Amino acid sequence: MNTIILITTMIAGFIVALVAGFALAWFVQKKKIGEYEKIGKKILEDAKKESDVMTREASIQAKDIVLQARNELEQETKTRRLEMQNSERRLSQKESNIDKKIDTLEKKEEELARKEREVSARQSQFDTKVREHELLISQAKTRLEKISDMTAEEAKKMLMQAMEDEAKYEATKIIKKIEEEAREKADKKAKEIIAFAIQRYAGDYVGEDTVSVVALPNEEMKGRIIGREGRNIRALEAATGVDIIIDDTPEAVILSCFNPIRREVARISIERLIGDGRIHPARIEEIVSKVAEEMEEKIKDSGEQAVFDLGVHNVHPELIKLLGRLK
């Protein structure tokens, strides 16, 4: 019995303790929930305040952005409007200039049309006068042919022949006069010039202008030019008319002559014979003859070039040769 009571008492105590524990836990939990609710309310209030602040700031920023965008749009619109006004002004000026140019062109076209009409009228008058003039000339020619009993072509030939005969007669008189004056003065003047030249230049001329030197490749060539018993050198002197001097001058032959053309023919002939290598009397005569012909052509060409450079026309061929020989 006591045991049952003890057990019952223990069970009752356990139940009471359990109930008390649950009651305590419920109380503690309720207290925590109240604190949590306060904290939540505070958090909600803070969030609401921050939300209001952020909303106001966002509203202010949005207004600033809208205001800035509106200002930029207005500025851009103003700029575009100014550009359009400038473009319209330029277009208006161009249109005005084009209108002025069109007016000027129209005036010029009218002026040109008027001048063309005037030119056409003058051309018509000119053509009429030309036809009248040609008719008068034709009638005059017909009358002259009837009076003179000659055609126009025959009269022209007769006039030209008369002019030609007169010109020839006048030219002949002038030529004869010049020849007579030249004959009177030529001998005296020539003697004076020769004497003066001999006095001043005889020494230099003899020393420098009467002698030419031909270089030889070697001393053996000097013997070949002389030839057996001197037949080659005698053939050269006979063909050229030049004195050929063979002395102790090494590798050289001296040509002496007062005629510069003969001396030049001899020099060129000897140089060609040396280059050819065939030196004998027949070959010498052939080379000298060919060089002399070439020299005549050079003299003629030089004279013609001198006459051309001087601008002189209708010069006698002998004078041309004399001019060429002076070279």
C-alpha positions in Angstrom: 0.0 0.0 0.0 2.7 2.4 1.0 4.5 1.3 -2.1 1.5 2.1 -4.2 1.2 5.4 -2.5 4.8 6.1 -3.1 4.6 5.1 -6.7 1.4 7.1 -7.1 3.1 10.0 -5.3 6.1 9.7 -7.6 4.0 9.6 -10.7 1.9 12.5 -9.5 5.2 14.4 -8.8 6.5 13.5 -12.2 3.3 14.6 -13.9 3.3 17.9 -11.9 7.0 18.4 -12.8 6.2 17.6 -16.4 3.3 20.0 -16.4 5.4 22.6 -14.7 8.1 22.1 -17.3 5.7 22.5 -20.1 4.2 25.6 -18.5 7.7 27.0 -18.0 8.7 26.2 -21.6 5.5 27.7 -22.9 6.1 30.9 -20.9 9.6 31.2 -22.1 8.6 30.5 -25.6 5.9 33.1 -25.4 8.2 35.6 -24.0 10.7 34.9 -26.9 7.9 35.2 -29.4 7.0 38.6 -28.0 10.6 39.8 -28.3 10.8 38.4 -31.8 7.6 40.3 -32.7 9.1 43.5 -31.3 12.3 42.9 -33.2 10.3 42.2 -36.4 8.2 45.3 -36.0 11.3 47.3 -35.5 12.9 45.8 -38.6 9.7 46.5 -40.6 9.6 50.1 -39.3 13.3 50.6 -40.2 12.8 49.0 -43.6 9.8 51.1 -44.2 11.8 54.2 -43.3 14.7 53.2 -45.5 12.2 52.4 -48.3 10.6 55.8 -47.9 14.1 57.5 -48.0 15.1 55.4 -51.0 11.8 56.1 -52.8 12.3 59.8 -52.2 15.9 59.7 -53.4 14.9 57.6 -56.5 12.1 60.1 -57.2 14.6 63.0 -56.9 17.1 61.2 -59.1 14.4 60.4 -61.6 13.3 64.0 -61.7 16.9 65.1 -62.2 17.4 62.6 -65.0 14.1 63.6 -66.6 15.1 67.3 -66.3 18.6 66.7 -67.7 17.2 64.7 -70.6 14.6 67.4 -71.2 17.4 70.1 -71.2 19.6 68.0 -73.6 16.6 67.4 -75.8 15.8 71.1 -75.9 19.5 71.9 -76.6 19.7 69.4 -79.4 16.4 70.6 -80.8 17.6 74.1 -80.7 20.9 73.1 -82.4 19.0 71.2 -85.1 16.6 74.1 -85.6 19.6 76.5 -86.0 21.2 74.1 -88.5 18.0 73.8 -90.4 17.7 77.6 -90.5 21.2 77.9 -91.7 20.6 75.3 -94.4 17.4 77.0 -95.4 19.3 80.3 -95.6 22.1 78.8 -97.7 19.6 77.1 -100.0 17.8 80.4 -100.4 21.0 82.1 -101.3 21.9 79.4 -103.8 18.5 79.6 -105.3 18.9 83.4 -105.6 22.3 83.0 -107.2 21.0 80.4 -109.6 18.1 82.7 -110.6 20.6 85.5 -111.2 22.8 83.3 -113.3 19.8 82.1 -115.3 18.8 85.7 -115.9 22.4 86.5 -117.0 22.5 83.4 -119.3 19.2 84.3 -120.8 20.5 87.9 -121.5 23.7 86.5 -123.0 21.7 84.1 -125.2 19.6 86.9 -126.4 22.7 89.0 -127.0 24.3 86.1 -128.9 21.2 85.6 -131.0 21.1 89.3 -131.8 24.8 89.2 -132.8 24.2 86.1 -134.9 21.4 87.8 -136.7 23.7 90.8 -137.3 26.5 88.6 -138.5 24.2 86.7 -140.8 22.9 89.9 -142.3 26.5 91.3 -142.8 27.6 87.9 -144.3 24.7 88.1 -146.7 25.7 91.7 -147.6 29.3 90.6 -148.0 28.4 87.7 -150.2 26.4 90.0 -152.4 29.2 92.5 -152.7 31.7 89.6 -153.4 29.5 88.3 -156.2 29.2 91.9 -157.6 33.0 92.4 -157.3 33.7 89.0 -159.1 31.2 90.0 -161.8 33.0 93.3 -162.3 36.4 91.6 -162.4 35.1 89.1 -164.9 33.6 91.8 -167.1 36.9 93.8 -166.8 38.9 90.8 -167.8 36.6 90.2 -170.8 37.1 93.8 -171.9 40.9 93.6 -171.5 41.0 90.4 -173.5 39.0 92.0 -176.3 41.1 95.2 -176.3 44.5 93.4 -176.1 43.5 90.4 -178.1 45.2 88.2 -175.4 44.0 85.9 -172.7 44.6 86.6 -169.0 47.1 83.7 -168.8 49.0 85.0 -171.8 49.2 88.5 -170.3 50.4 87.1 -167.0 53.2 85.1 -168.7 54.2 88.2 -170.8 54.4 90.3 -167.6 56.4 87.7 -165.7 58.8 87.3 -168.6 59.3 91.0 -168.9 60.0 91.3 -165.1 62.4 88.3 -165.3 64.3 89.8 -168.2 64.6 93.1 -166.5 65.8 91.5 -163.3 68.4 89.5 -165.2 69.6 92.6 -166.9 69.9 94.5 -163.6 71.7 91.5 -162.0 74.1 91.3 -164.9 75.0 95.0 -164.6 75.6 94.6 -160.9 77.7 91.5 -161.4 79.8 93.2 -164.0 80.3 96.3 -161.8 81.4 94.1 -158.9 83.7 92.1 -161.1 85.4 95.3 -162.4 85.8 96.6 -158.9 87.1 93.3 -157.7 89.7 93.1 -160.5 90.8 96.6 -159.7 91.3 96.0 -156.0 91.9 92.3 -155.8 95.6 92.2 -156.9 96.6 95.1 -154.8 94.7 94.0 -151.7 95.9 90.4 -152.1 99.6 91.5 -152.2 99.1 93.7 -149.1 97.5 90.8 -147.2 100.1 88.3 -148.2 103.0 90.7 -147.4 101.4 91.5 -144.0 100.8 87.9 -143.2 104.3 86.9 -144.2 105.8 89.6 -142.0 103.7 88.6 -138.9 103.3 84.9 -139.1 105.9 83.4 -141.4 108.0 82.0 -138.6 105.1 80.6 -136.6 103.4 79.3 -139.8 106.5 77.5 -141.1 107.1 76.0 -137.7 103.6 75.0 -136.8 101.4 74.9 -139.9 103.6 73.3 -142.5 104.6 70.2 -140.6 102.5 67.2 -139.4 103.8 64.2 -137.4 102.5 60.7 -137.8 103.0 58.4 -134.9 104.2 54.9 -135.6 103.4 51.8 -133.5 107.1 50.7 -133.6 110.4 51.3 -135.4 109.9 48.3 -137.7 106.9 50.2 -139.3 109.3 53.0 -140.3 111.3 50.6 -142.4 108.2 49.2 -144.0 107.1 52.8 -145.0 110.5 53.4 -146.6 110.3 50.1 -148.5 112.9 48.2 -150.4 115.4 50.7 -151.8 112.9 53.5 -150.8 110.2 52.6 -153.3 107.3 53.0 -150.8 108.4 56.4 -149.6 108.9 57.6 -153.2 105.4 56.4 -154.1 103.9 58.2 -151.1 105.7 61.5 -152.0 104.7 61.2 -155.7 101.0 60.4 -154.9 100.6 63.0 -152.2 103.0 65.8 -153.2 104.3 65.9 -149.6 107.9 65.7 -148.4 108.3 62.7 -146.0 111.2 63.1 -143.6 112.6 60.1 -141.9 115.0 61.1 -139.1 116.1 59.9 -135.7 112.8 60.8 -134.1 111.6 57.5 -132.4 108.4 56.0 -133.7 107.4 59.0 -135.8 107.4 60.2 -139.4 107.4 63.9 -140.3 105.3 65.3 -143.2 106.3 68.7 -144.6 104.2 70.7 -147.1 102.9 74.3 -147.5 99.5 72.9 -148.8 97.5 71.8 -145.7 95.1 69.7 -147.7 97.9 67.6 -149.3 99.5 67.2 -145.9 96.3 66.1 -144.3 95.7 63.6 -147.2 99.2 62.2 -146.7 98.7 61.9 -142.9 95.4 60.0 -143.2 96.7 57.8 -146.0 99.8 56.8 -143.9 97.6 56.1 -140.8 95.3 53.8 -142.9 98.3 52.0 -144.5 99.7 51.4 -141.0 96.3 50.0 -139.9 95.9 47.9 -143.0 99.5 46.6 -142.9 99.7 46.2 -146.8 102.3 48.8 -147.8 103.3 48.7 -151.5 103.1 51.2 -154.4 99.8 50.0 -155.8 98.1 50.0 -152.4 99.6 53.4 -151.7 98.1 54.9 -154.9 94.7 53.3 -154.1 94.6 54.6 -150.5 95.8 58.1 -151.5 93.2 58.4 -154.3 90.3 57.3 -151.9 91.4 59.6 -149.1 91.6 62.5 -151.6 88.1 61.9 -152.8 86.9 61.8 -149.1 88.8 65.0 -148.4 87.0 66.8 -151.3 83.6 65.6 -149.9 84.6 66.9 -146.4 85.7 70.2 -147.9 82.4 70.6 -149.7 80.4 69.6 -146.6 82.3 72.0 -144.4 81.7 74.9 -146.9 78.0 74.1 -147.1 77.8 74.0 -143.3 79.5 77.4 -143.0 77.2 79.0 -145.6 74.2 77.5 -143.8 75.4 78.8 -140.4 75.8 82.3 -142.0 72.4 82.2 -143.6 73.8 83.1 -147.0 72.0 81.8 -150.1 72.8 81.3 -153.8 76.6 81.1 -153.2 78.8 79.9 -156.1 80.1 76.3 -155.7 83.7 77.4 -156.0 83.3 79.8 -153.1 81.8 77.0 -151.1 84.9 74.9 -151.8 87.1 77.8 -150.8 85.3 78.1 -147.5 85.6 74.4 -146.9 89.4 74.5 -147.6 89.8 77.2 -144.9 88.9 74.6 -142.3 
